[in-house]
Amino acid sequence: MAVSYKKLWKLLIDRDMKKKDLCIAAGISHASMAKLGKNENVTTDVLVKICSALQCDISDIMEIILTDDTDD
């Protein structure tokens, strides 16, 4: 399985926000934002902070992509 944050990027565009604006509003680090940009795993705390700042649900910012990897 893989994680995709495409929904987050679309939401930021819709709200006319930059990644830097989200970092400030959510109180997350630039390192966490870089991980999000690479579709890497981040802590649940980071995701909750983003959802709180954007007043949305976690399903509004991310989705799980099923892959054929056998090493899950």
ABEGO torsion letter per residue (X at the ends): XBBBAAAAAAAAAAAGBBAAAAAAAAGBBAAAAAAAAAGBBBBAAAAAAAAAAAGBBAAAABBBBBBABAAX
